[in-house]
Amino acid sequence: MTTVRRLPPLPTVKDVLRIYKINATKKLSQNFIMDPRLLDRFARLASPSGKLVVEVGPGPGGITRSILGQGARKCVAVEKDHRFLPALEVLNEASGGRLEVVHGDVMTFNMERLFSDTEKVAWDGPEPNIEIMGNLPFNVSTPLTIKWLEAMASQRSLWRYGRVPLTLTYQLEVAQRMAAPPGNPIRSRLSVVCQNWARVNLKFAIPGSAFVPKPDVDVAVVTLHPLSVPYIEQPFPVVNKVVTAVFHGKRKSLVNTIKRLFPKQMSVYCGERLLGETGLNPTMRAIDLDMNDWSRLCNSYMRIISENPSLAKYQARLGEPDIGAMFDDRIDPGDDRQMISDGG
């Protein structure tokens, strides 16, 4: 068994910010957790002892030191802001070289070959000794999560090593949407996509007052554990397209929203076929559908486009937004109120 070197006494997060004269940058949505008890509680959720951890946006290294202090074999920290690199290098030295700092943007960072192939395990086996963690900047949390879910769906990037779990922070209302069950009025496209590929658990909330600077919203810690078999066994783009179309006007009945999947001249016929094959009540709304309902819808849609391949290219409107925008639940097309911005 490898003996893990304990961390020596280190400056507090507050001291790190003072020593290096660092103030949070609003455009990077930087909000730092200061309380060491909260930092340790966050790290414990991932049980980092002996694991390889990828940390997103470590900033002054508060969570990083908890990860290393709880025995992580190695932590790869991806940090976009160069101002934090000297402080993180000090933490690397204090940990005995267990911290690898990558200066880069996590949205474009390639995790495909981050670790040795000896760390790979079968997808239907136990989870690998790898974890993603991070206090995510609000302005990238949703598009980054969707990017990772898409990689998870195709078992690439970090998920080539197996069902790598995630422990992350989100704006509280976004976290609640991710975990919302069928019938909940806040259930959304994000709910369905997250729950199709992962087991979503909202672990605990953190008041905004625990951060510096204090954001206008509360925060929640969420864990996502990839499922060995998704509810909807279809490619990510298919699930994305069907869920987005049906949630366009989430208070509208299914008989109206599924028509958006097809050109106008075929919408009635194809819509009736979808309802007939799935056995779903046409008066149901998107928020009423459970994961088995979504599976039947996507499977029926795939049968239709396999018979009519040109339909696969149809989009309900020109200029479809990119994937991050489609799943950014700041403004829901069927909701009369605007959600608090997923940014802080």
C-alpha positions in Angstrom: 0.0 0.0 0.0 1.3 3.4 -1.0 1.9 5.8 1.9 0.3 9.2 1.2 2.3 12.2 2.4 0.2 14.4 4.6 0.1 18.1 3.7 2.1 20.5 5.9 0.5 23.6 7.4 -0.5 25.9 4.5 -1.8 29.5 4.2 -5.6 29.7 4.2 -7.5 30.4 1.0 -8.0 33.9 2.2 -4.3 34.3 2.8 -3.5 32.9 -0.7 -5.7 35.6 -2.3 -4.0 38.3 -0.1 -0.4 37.1 -0.7 -0.8 36.9 -4.4 -3.0 40.1 -4.6 -5.8 38.2 -6.4 -9.3 39.5 -6.7 -12.1 37.4 -8.3 -12.7 38.1 -11.9 -16.4 38.6 -12.7 -16.2 37.6 -16.4 -14.8 34.2 -15.3 -17.6 33.8 -12.7 -15.1 33.3 -9.9 -16.5 32.7 -6.5 -14.3 31.0 -3.9 -15.3 28.7 -0.9 -13.4 29.9 2.1 -14.6 27.6 4.9 -12.2 24.6 5.3 -15.0 22.5 6.8 -17.0 23.0 3.6 -14.0 22.3 1.5 -13.4 19.0 3.3 -17.1 18.1 3.2 -17.1 18.6 -0.6 -14.0 16.5 -1.1 -15.2 13.7 1.1 -18.2 13.1 -1.3 -15.7 11.7 -3.8 -13.7 9.6 -1.3 -10.5 10.7 -3.0 -8.1 8.4 -1.1 -6.1 6.5 -3.7 -7.9 8.0 -6.6 -6.8 10.0 -9.7 -8.8 13.3 -9.5 -9.4 15.8 -12.3 -10.3 19.1 -10.7 -11.9 21.9 -12.8 -11.0 25.5 -12.0 -9.1 25.0 -8.7 -8.5 28.8 -8.3 -6.6 29.4 -5.1 -6.6 25.7 -4.3 -9.1 25.4 -1.5 -10.7 22.2 -2.8 -7.4 21.0 -4.2 -5.8 20.8 -0.8 -8.7 18.9 0.6 -8.5 16.4 -2.2 -4.8 15.9 -1.6 -5.1 16.0 2.1 -7.7 13.2 2.0 -5.2 11.0 0.1 -5.7 11.4 -3.6 -3.0 9.5 -5.5 -2.8 12.3 -8.0 -4.8 15.5 -8.8 -4.8 17.1 -12.3 -6.0 20.6 -11.9 -7.1 22.5 -15.0 -6.9 26.3 -14.4 -7.6 29.0 -17.0 -6.5 32.0 -14.8 -2.6 32.2 -14.8 -2.7 34.3 -11.6 -3.3 31.1 -9.6 -0.4 29.1 -11.0 2.2 30.1 -8.5 0.0 29.2 -5.5 -0.9 25.9 -7.1 2.8 25.1 -7.7 3.5 25.7 -4.0 0.7 23.2 -3.2 2.3 20.7 -5.6 5.6 20.9 -3.7 3.8 20.6 -0.4 2.0 17.4 -1.6 5.1 15.7 -2.7 4.5 16.2 -6.4 0.9 14.8 -6.4 -0.6 17.8 -8.1 -0.3 18.4 -11.9 -1.3 21.9 -12.9 -2.6 22.4 -16.5 -2.9 26.0 -17.7 -5.8 25.8 -20.0 -9.6 26.0 -20.7 -11.5 23.0 -19.6 -14.0 23.5 -22.4 -11.3 22.6 -24.9 -9.0 20.5 -22.7 -8.5 17.0 -24.1 -8.8 14.3 -21.3 -8.6 11.4 -23.8 -5.0 10.3 -22.8 -4.8 11.9 -19.4 -4.0 8.6 -17.6 -2.4 5.3 -18.4 -4.5 2.7 -20.1 -3.9 0.5 -17.1 -6.6 2.6 -15.3 -9.3 1.5 -17.8 -12.1 -0.8 -16.6 -15.0 -2.3 -18.4 -18.0 0.0 -18.7 -20.3 -2.5 -17.0 -17.8 -3.1 -14.3 -17.1 -1.1 -11.1 -16.3 2.6 -11.4 -12.7 3.3 -12.1 -10.5 5.0 -9.5 -10.9 8.3 -11.3 -13.1 11.3 -10.4 -14.0 14.7 -11.8 -14.5 17.4 -9.2 -14.8 21.2 -9.2 -16.5 24.3 -8.1 -17.7 25.1 -11.6 -17.9 28.7 -12.8 -21.6 29.4 -13.3 -21.1 30.8 -16.8 -19.9 27.4 -18.1 -21.6 24.9 -15.8 -24.4 23.9 -18.1 -22.6 23.7 -21.5 -19.7 22.0 -19.8 -22.0 19.4 -18.3 -23.7 18.7 -21.6 -20.3 18.4 -23.3 -19.3 15.8 -20.7 -22.6 13.9 -21.0 -22.2 13.7 -24.7 -18.7 12.2 -24.2 -20.1 9.9 -21.5 -22.8 8.7 -24.0 -20.1 7.7 -26.5 -17.6 6.5 -23.9 -14.9 8.8 -25.0 -12.7 11.5 -23.4 -12.3 10.7 -19.7 -15.1 8.1 -20.0 -12.9 5.8 -22.2 -11.5 4.7 -18.8 -15.0 3.6 -17.6 -17.9 5.1 -15.7 -16.0 8.1 -14.2 -18.2 9.9 -11.6 -18.4 13.7 -11.1 -18.8 15.8 -8.0 -19.5 19.4 -8.9 -21.1 22.7 -7.8 -24.0 24.4 -9.6 -26.3 27.3 -9.1 -29.0 25.8 -6.8 -31.9 26.2 -9.2 -29.9 24.5 -12.0 -29.0 21.6 -9.6 -32.7 21.3 -8.7 -33.6 21.1 -12.4 -31.0 18.4 -13.0 -32.5 16.2 -10.3 -36.2 17.1 -10.9 -38.5 14.0 -11.3 -41.4 13.6 -13.7 -44.3 15.8 -12.9 -42.2 18.5 -11.2 -42.9 21.9 -12.7 -39.2 22.7 -12.9 -38.4 19.5 -14.9 -36.6 20.5 -18.1 -34.5 19.3 -21.0 -31.5 19.3 -18.7 -33.3 17.0 -16.3 -33.9 14.4 -19.0 -30.5 14.4 -20.5 -28.7 14.3 -17.2 -30.9 11.5 -15.9 -30.6 9.4 -19.0 -26.9 8.9 -18.7 -26.2 9.4 -15.0 -27.7 8.9 -11.5 -28.1 12.5 -10.3 -28.0 13.3 -6.6 -28.3 16.8 -5.1 -26.1 16.3 -2.0 -26.3 19.6 -0.1 -26.8 23.3 -0.6 -24.2 26.0 0.2 -25.4 29.5 1.0 -24.0 32.3 -1.1 -22.5 33.8 2.0 -20.0 31.0 2.1 -18.3 32.3 -1.0 -16.0 35.3 -1.7 -17.3 37.3 -3.5 -20.8 36.4 -2.4 -22.9 35.4 -5.5 -26.5 36.5 -5.8 -27.7 32.9 -5.6 -27.2 29.8 -3.4 -25.2 26.9 -4.7 -25.6 23.1 -4.5 -23.2 20.2 -4.7 -24.3 17.5 -7.2 -22.9 14.0 -7.9 -23.4 12.3 -11.2 -22.7 8.6 -11.5 -22.8 7.3 -15.1 -25.3 4.5 -15.7 -24.0 1.3 -17.2 -27.0 1.3 -19.5 -29.0 4.5 -20.3 -32.8 4.6 -20.3 -32.7 5.8 -23.9 -30.3 3.6 -25.9 -29.9 6.0 -28.8 -27.1 8.3 -29.9 -26.8 11.6 -28.0 -27.8 13.8 -31.1 -31.1 11.8 -31.4 -32.0 12.2 -27.7 -31.0 15.8 -27.8 -33.2 16.5 -30.8 -36.3 14.8 -29.5 -36.1 16.2 -26.0 -35.4 19.7 -27.3 -38.4 19.6 -29.6 -40.8 18.2 -27.1 -39.8 20.6 -24.4 -40.3 23.6 -26.7 -43.4 24.9 -24.9 -43.3 22.5 -21.9 -46.9 23.4 -20.9 -48.2 22.4 -24.3 -49.6 18.9 -24.9 -47.6 16.2 -26.5 -49.8 16.0 -29.6 -48.6 19.6 -30.4 -45.0 19.5 -29.5 -43.9 16.3 -31.2 -45.0 17.8 -34.6 -41.9 20.0 -34.3 -39.8 16.9 -35.2 -41.1 16.8 -38.7 -41.8 19.1 -41.7 -45.2 20.6 -41.7 -46.6 18.4 -44.6 -45.6 15.3 -42.6 -46.1 16.5 -39.0 -49.7 15.2 -38.5 -49.0 11.7 -40.0 -45.7 11.2 -38.2 -47.0 12.7 -35.0 -49.9 10.2 -35.0 -47.5 7.4 -35.7 -45.3 8.4 -32.8 -48.3 8.5 -30.4 -49.6 5.2 -31.8 -46.3 3.3 -31.4 -45.6 4.7 -27.9 -49.1 4.4 -26.5 -48.6 7.8 -24.8 -51.6 10.0 -23.9 -51.6 12.9 -26.4 -52.6 15.3 -23.7 -49.5 14.6 -21.6 -46.9 17.4 -21.3 -43.1 17.1 -21.5 -42.7 17.4 -17.8 -45.1 14.5 -17.2 -43.0 12.0 -19.2 -40.8 9.5 -17.3 -37.6 8.1 -18.7 -39.3 5.0 -20.1 -41.7 7.3 -22.0 -38.8 9.2 -23.4 -37.2 6.0 -24.5 -40.3 4.9 -26.4 -40.5 8.3 -28.1 -36.9 8.3 -29.2 -37.1 4.7 -30.4 -40.2 5.4 -32.4 -38.5 8.5 -33.9 -35.5 6.4 -34.9 -37.8 3.9 -36.7 -39.4 6.7 -38.7 -36.1 8.4 -39.8 -34.6 5.0 -40.6 -37.4 4.6 -43.1 -37.1 8.3 -44.3 -33.4 9.2 -43.8 -33.9 12.8 -45.1 -36.1 13.5 -42.0 -33.0 13.2 -39.8 -31.7 16.5 -41.2 -34.9 18.4 -40.5 -34.8 21.1 -37.9 -37.9 22.9 -36.8 -36.3 26.3 -37.4 -33.3 27.7 -39.1 -30.3 28.6 -37.1 -30.6 26.1 -34.4 -28.6 27.2 -31.3 -25.5 25.2 -30.3 -25.7 22.4 -27.9 -24.7 24.5 -24.9 -27.3 27.1 -25.7 -30.0 24.5 -26.2 -29.5 23.1 -22.7 -28.8 26.4 -20.9 -31.9 26.6 -18.7 -31.6 30.3 -18.0 -34.7 31.0 -20.1 -37.1 28.1 -20.6 -39.3 28.6 -23.8 -42.4 27.3 -22.0 -41.8 29.3 -18.8 -43.2 32.8 -18.4 -40.6 33.8 -15.9 -36.8 34.0 -16.5 -34.7 31.7 -14.3 -31.9 33.3 -12.4 -28.9 33.4 -14.8 -26.6 30.5 -14.6 -23.8 32.9 -14.0 -22.6 34.9 -11.1 
